[in-house]
């Protein structure tokens, strides 16, 4: 014997989809851009599945229940995956589609006779699960699309940027320090370097959000010399704003390029947010097992509530004001320091100014070969 509600659903499936599409086009803006086949995509399959769910002629063994769960998950995820592929669809519109479908199913099935409590529960539970499966897949697919776009964009930007940088470096060699054109070209080169860093931050942030770690190419590093070179470059760009205090030469294993990125990022932040008429200090201290690098500036302190979000991605404090940025620099810096097995902290107050403190382990350059 066929269950009445299951039979009515099977007989009225086409009508349900017609009524659903009519309402969807009136209530969901994204639906206006798609034909019937694309708009309905996997929903007819879902109605077929629901026919089976409502039927009492099929024995509900544990194996059958598990198979139905797998099939429901497959259909819901298919719907969510397809919707994520359309730029005009949002997750809110996706969920609204299912709410409309539920209302239309109840409307059609109860035209002749009310559904039982069991039948209503089956339909509501099934649609809630379908919404959850579709929304989960929608979010995952959208994230994959965004990550692919970000990686492709940043990769494609690298080549023209490298050409610009090499050309600007060649032009800079034709002038002497103090020349008007030398200063302008140097500023152009600095702007290209900042753009390069922003692109690299985007690429690294994408990898981190995708669950990938940041791989480092370690080499023997004289940290004092590395920081002296960084300070020299910074003083060239920022008119001798930086002062170095050091305990002396210290060697360890590090990624020179990535450690330079971190220090330069924090140092340039100190220029942007620190007191413009006060020096910025870099201090190198070390013990037998650890090295400590402190970048300090005076000026408006970072409020305690802002310090808690400082190293989160896409978060910028209110003190950032009109300064430009994506809020990725400190997030990536923290990840790079952690990849060195180190930690980065901030201390900021009205009377002591702001200090970013990087603590790294000293790794023997003798026992580990390059």
C-alpha positions as CSV (number, residue, x, y, z in Angstrom):
1,X,0.0,0.0,0.0
2,X,1.4,3.4,-1.0
3,X,1.3,6.1,1.7
4,X,-1.2,8.9,0.7
5,X,1.1,11.8,1.5
6,X,4.0,10.2,-0.4
7,X,1.7,9.5,-3.4
8,X,0.3,13.1,-3.4
9,X,3.8,14.4,-3.3
10,X,4.9,12.2,-6.2
11,X,1.8,13.2,-8.3
12,X,2.2,16.9,-7.6
13,X,6.0,17.2,-7.9
14,X,5.9,19.1,-11.2
15,X,3.2,21.5,-9.8
16,X,5.2,22.0,-6.7
17,X,8.3,23.0,-8.7
18,X,6.2,25.3,-10.8
19,X,4.7,27.1,-7.8
20,X,8.1,27.2,-6.1
21,X,9.7,28.7,-9.2
22,X,7.0,31.3,-9.5
23,X,7.5,32.4,-5.9
24,X,11.3,32.2,-6.1
25,X,11.3,34.6,-9.1
26,X,9.1,37.1,-7.2
27,X,11.0,36.9,-3.8
28,X,14.6,36.0,-4.7
29,X,16.4,38.6,-6.9
30,X,19.1,36.2,-8.0
31,X,16.6,33.8,-9.5
32,X,15.7,36.3,-12.3
33,X,18.9,35.7,-14.1
34,X,18.5,31.9,-14.6
35,X,16.3,29.7,-16.7
36,X,14.0,27.0,-15.2
37,X,16.5,24.1,-15.6
38,X,19.3,26.0,-13.9
39,X,17.1,27.6,-11.3
40,X,15.6,24.3,-10.1
41,X,18.9,22.3,-10.4
42,X,18.8,19.5,-7.8
43,X,15.4,20.3,-6.2
44,X,13.4,17.8,-8.2
45,X,15.8,15.1,-7.0
46,X,15.2,16.3,-3.5
47,X,11.4,15.9,-4.0
48,X,12.0,12.3,-5.2
49,X,14.0,11.7,-2.1
50,X,11.2,13.2,0.1
51,X,8.7,10.8,-1.6
52,X,10.8,7.9,-0.3
53,X,11.1,9.5,3.2
54,X,7.3,9.8,3.5
55,X,6.6,6.2,2.2
56,X,5.7,3.6,4.9
57,X,6.1,0.7,2.5
58,X,9.9,0.8,2.7
59,X,11.4,-0.9,5.8
60,X,13.4,1.7,7.8
61,X,16.3,-0.5,8.7
62,X,19.6,1.1,10.1
63,X,21.2,0.4,6.7
64,X,18.3,2.1,4.9
65,X,18.3,5.1,7.2
66,X,22.1,5.6,6.7
67,X,21.7,5.3,2.9
68,X,18.9,7.9,2.9
69,X,21.1,10.2,5.0
70,X,24.0,9.9,2.5
71,X,21.6,10.6,-0.4
72,X,20.1,13.6,1.3
73,X,23.5,15.0,2.1
74,X,24.6,14.4,-1.6
75,X,21.5,16.3,-3.0
76,X,21.7,19.2,-0.5
77,X,25.4,19.6,-1.1
78,X,24.9,19.5,-4.9
79,X,22.4,22.3,-4.6
80,X,24.7,24.4,-2.4
81,X,27.7,23.8,-4.7
82,X,25.8,24.9,-7.8
83,X,24.4,28.0,-6.1
84,X,27.9,29.1,-4.9
85,X,29.0,29.1,-8.5
86,X,26.7,32.0,-9.3
87,X,28.0,35.4,-8.2
88,X,24.6,36.8,-7.6
89,X,23.5,34.2,-5.0
90,X,24.0,34.7,-1.3
91,X,23.6,32.1,1.5
92,X,20.5,34.0,2.7
93,X,18.9,33.5,-0.7
94,X,19.8,29.9,-0.7
95,X,18.1,29.3,2.7
96,X,15.0,31.3,1.5
97,X,14.7,28.9,-1.4
98,X,14.2,26.0,1.0
99,X,11.8,28.0,3.2
100,X,9.7,28.7,0.1
101,X,9.9,25.0,-0.9
102,X,8.6,23.9,2.5
103,X,5.7,26.3,2.4
104,X,4.7,25.2,-1.1
105,X,4.9,21.5,-0.2
106,X,2.6,22.1,2.8
107,X,0.3,24.2,0.7
108,X,-0.1,21.5,-2.1
109,X,-0.2,18.4,0.1
110,X,-2.8,19.9,2.5
111,X,-5.2,21.1,-0.2
112,X,-7.3,17.9,0.2
113,X,-6.5,16.7,3.7
114,X,-4.2,17.8,6.6
115,X,-0.9,16.1,7.0
116,X,-0.4,14.1,10.2
117,X,2.1,15.2,12.8
118,X,4.5,12.5,11.7
119,X,4.3,13.6,8.1
120,X,4.9,17.2,9.0
121,X,7.8,16.3,11.2
122,X,9.4,14.2,8.4
123,X,9.1,17.1,5.9
124,X,10.4,19.8,8.4
125,X,13.3,17.6,9.6
126,X,14.2,16.7,6.0
127,X,14.2,20.2,4.8
128,X,16.1,21.5,7.8
129,X,18.8,18.9,7.0
130,X,18.8,19.8,3.4
131,X,19.2,23.5,4.3
132,X,22.2,22.6,6.6
133,X,23.9,20.5,3.9
134,X,23.3,23.0,1.2
135,X,24.5,26.0,3.3
136,X,27.6,24.1,4.5
137,X,28.6,23.2,0.9
138,X,27.8,26.7,-0.3
139,X,30.1,28.2,2.3
140,X,32.9,25.6,1.5
141,X,32.6,26.1,-2.2
142,X,32.5,29.9,-1.9
143,X,35.6,29.8,0.3
144,X,37.4,27.6,-2.3
145,X,36.4,30.0,-5.1
146,X,37.7,33.0,-3.1
147,X,40.9,31.3,-2.2
148,X,41.5,30.3,-5.8
149,X,40.8,33.8,-7.0
150,X,43.1,35.3,-4.4
151,X,46.0,33.0,-5.2
152,X,45.6,33.5,-8.9
153,X,45.3,37.3,-8.5
154,X,48.3,37.7,-6.3
155,X,50.4,35.3,-8.5
156,X,49.5,37.2,-11.7
157,X,50.3,40.5,-10.1
158,X,53.8,39.4,-9.1
159,X,55.3,39.3,-12.7
160,X,54.4,42.9,-13.7
161,X,55.4,44.1,-10.3
162,X,58.8,42.5,-10.6
163,X,59.3,44.2,-14.0
164,X,58.4,47.6,-12.5
165,X,60.8,47.0,-9.6
166,X,63.8,46.1,-11.8
167,X,63.1,49.0,-14.1
168,X,62.9,51.5,-11.2
169,X,66.1,50.1,-9.7
170,X,67.9,50.7,-13.0
171,X,66.6,54.3,-13.2
172,X,67.7,54.9,-9.6
173,X,71.3,54.1,-10.5
174,X,71.4,56.9,-13.0
175,X,71.0,59.6,-10.3
176,X,73.0,60.6,-7.2
177,X,71.6,61.0,-3.7
178,X,70.3,64.5,-3.2
179,X,69.0,64.8,-6.8
180,X,65.3,65.6,-7.2
181,X,64.9,62.6,-9.5
182,X,66.8,60.4,-7.1
183,X,64.4,61.1,-4.3
184,X,61.3,60.7,-6.5
185,X,62.6,57.4,-7.9
186,X,63.5,56.1,-4.4
187,X,60.0,56.9,-3.2
188,X,58.6,55.0,-6.2
189,X,60.8,52.0,-5.4
190,X,59.6,52.2,-1.8
191,X,56.0,52.2,-3.0
192,X,56.6,49.2,-5.2
193,X,58.2,47.3,-2.2
194,X,55.1,48.1,0.0
195,X,52.8,46.9,-2.8
196,X,54.9,43.7,-3.1
197,X,54.6,43.2,0.7
198,X,50.8,43.7,0.6
199,X,50.4,41.1,-2.2
200,X,52.6,38.6,-0.4
201,X,50.5,39.2,2.8
202,X,47.4,38.4,0.8
203,X,49.0,35.2,-0.6
204,X,50.2,34.1,2.9
205,X,46.8,34.9,4.5
206,X,45.1,32.8,1.8
207,X,47.4,29.8,2.6
208,X,46.8,30.2,6.3
209,X,43.0,30.4,5.9
210,X,43.2,27.2,3.8
211,X,44.9,25.5,6.7
212,X,48.4,25.4,5.1
213,X,51.4,26.4,7.1
214,X,54.0,28.9,6.0
215,X,57.1,27.1,4.8
216,X,60.4,28.7,5.7
217,X,63.8,28.3,4.0
218,X,66.2,28.5,7.0
219,X,69.8,29.6,6.8
220,X,72.6,30.8,9.2
221,X,71.8,34.3,10.2
222,X,73.9,37.0,11.9
223,X,70.9,38.7,13.5
224,X,72.7,41.9,14.4
225,X,73.9,42.4,10.9
226,X,70.5,41.6,9.5
227,X,68.9,44.2,11.7
228,X,71.6,46.8,10.9
229,X,70.9,46.3,7.2
230,X,67.2,46.7,7.9
231,X,67.7,49.9,9.9
232,X,70.0,51.3,7.2
233,X,67.3,50.7,4.6
234,X,64.6,52.2,6.9
235,X,66.7,55.3,7.6
236,X,67.1,55.8,3.8
237,X,63.4,55.7,3.3
238,X,62.3,57.6,6.5
239,X,65.0,60.2,7.0
240,X,67.0,58.6,9.8
241,X,64.1,58.0,12.1
242,X,65.5,54.7,13.4
243,X,68.1,54.0,16.1
244,X,69.6,50.5,16.8
245,X,70.7,49.3,20.3
246,X,72.4,45.9,20.3
247,X,74.1,43.5,22.7
248,X,76.4,42.5,19.8
249,X,76.6,39.8,17.1
250,X,74.5,36.7,17.6
251,X,74.0,33.8,15.2
252,X,71.0,31.5,14.8
253,X,69.0,29.8,12.1
254,X,66.3,31.9,10.5
255,X,64.6,32.9,7.2
256,X,66.3,36.2,6.5
257,X,63.7,37.3,4.0
258,X,60.7,36.5,6.2
259,X,62.2,37.9,9.4
260,X,63.0,41.1,7.5
261,X,59.3,41.3,6.4
262,X,58.2,41.1,10.0
263,X,60.6,43.7,11.3
264,X,59.9,46.1,8.4
265,X,56.2,45.7,8.8
266,X,56.3,46.6,12.5
267,X,58.8,49.4,11.9
268,X,56.7,51.0,9.1
269,X,53.6,50.7,11.4
270,X,55.6,52.7,14.0
271,X,56.2,55.4,11.4
272,X,52.5,55.6,10.5
273,X,51.1,55.5,14.1
274,X,53.9,56.8,16.3
275,X,54.9,60.3,17.2
276,X,56.3,61.9,14.1
277,X,59.0,63.9,15.9
278,X,60.4,61.1,18.0
279,X,62.9,58.4,17.1
280,X,61.9,54.7,16.7
281,X,64.3,52.3,18.4
282,X,65.1,48.7,17.5
283,X,66.8,46.8,20.4
284,X,68.5,43.4,20.1
285,X,69.1,41.5,23.3
286,X,70.0,37.8,23.8
287,X,70.7,35.1,26.3
288,X,72.3,31.7,25.8
289,X,69.0,30.3,24.5
290,X,66.8,33.2,23.2
291,X,67.0,36.4,21.3
292,X,64.7,39.4,21.9
293,X,64.0,42.0,19.2
294,X,62.0,45.1,20.4
295,X,60.6,47.8,18.1
296,X,59.5,50.8,20.1
297,X,57.9,54.0,19.3
298,X,56.3,56.9,21.3
299,X,53.0,58.5,20.7
300,X,49.3,57.5,21.1
301,X,49.1,54.1,22.8
302,X,47.1,51.1,21.6
303,X,44.1,50.7,23.9
304,X,43.9,47.4,25.8
305,X,40.7,46.3,24.0
306,X,42.5,46.9,20.7
307,X,45.5,44.9,21.7
308,X,43.4,41.7,21.9
309,X,42.5,41.8,18.2
310,X,45.8,43.3,16.9
311,X,47.1,40.1,15.4
312,X,43.8,38.9,13.9
313,X,43.3,39.0,10.1
314,X,41.3,41.9,8.5
315,X,41.0,43.6,11.9
316,X,42.2,47.2,12.3
317,X,42.1,49.3,15.4
318,X,40.2,52.6,15.8
319,X,43.6,54.3,16.3
320,X,44.4,53.3,12.7
321,X,42.3,56.3,11.6
322,X,42.8,57.2,8.0
323,X,45.8,55.0,7.5
324,X,45.5,52.6,4.5
325,X,45.8,48.8,4.8
326,X,44.1,45.5,4.7
327,X,44.7,44.5,8.3
328,X,46.9,41.5,7.3
329,X,50.4,42.7,8.2
330,X,50.4,41.8,11.8
331,X,48.4,38.6,11.3
332,X,51.0,37.3,8.8
333,X,53.9,38.6,11.0
334,X,52.6,36.6,13.9
335,X,52.3,33.5,11.8
336,X,55.9,33.9,10.4
337,X,57.3,34.3,13.9
338,X,55.4,31.2,15.1
339,X,56.8,29.4,12.1
340,X,60.3,30.3,13.6
341,X,59.0,28.7,16.9
342,X,58.9,32.2,18.4
343,X,56.3,34.5,19.9
344,X,55.4,38.2,19.3
345,X,53.8,40.4,21.9
346,X,52.8,44.0,22.3
347,X,53.1,46.4,25.2
348,X,51.6,49.8,25.0
349,X,50.8,52.6,27.5
350,X,50.7,56.4,27.7
351,X,53.9,56.7,29.7
352,X,56.0,54.0,28.1
353,X,54.9,54.2,24.4
354,X,54.4,51.1,22.2
355,X,56.7,48.1,22.0
356,X,56.4,45.1,19.8
357,X,58.6,42.3,21.2
358,X,59.8,39.3,19.2
359,X,61.3,36.4,21.1
360,X,63.0,33.7,19.1
361,X,64.9,30.6,20.2
362,X,68.6,30.5,19.3
363,X,69.2,27.5,17.1
364,X,72.8,26.3,16.8
365,X,74.3,27.0,13.4
366,X,76.9,24.3,13.9
367,X,74.6,21.3,14.6
368,X,72.2,22.1,11.8
369,X,73.6,22.4,8.3
370,X,72.1,24.6,5.6
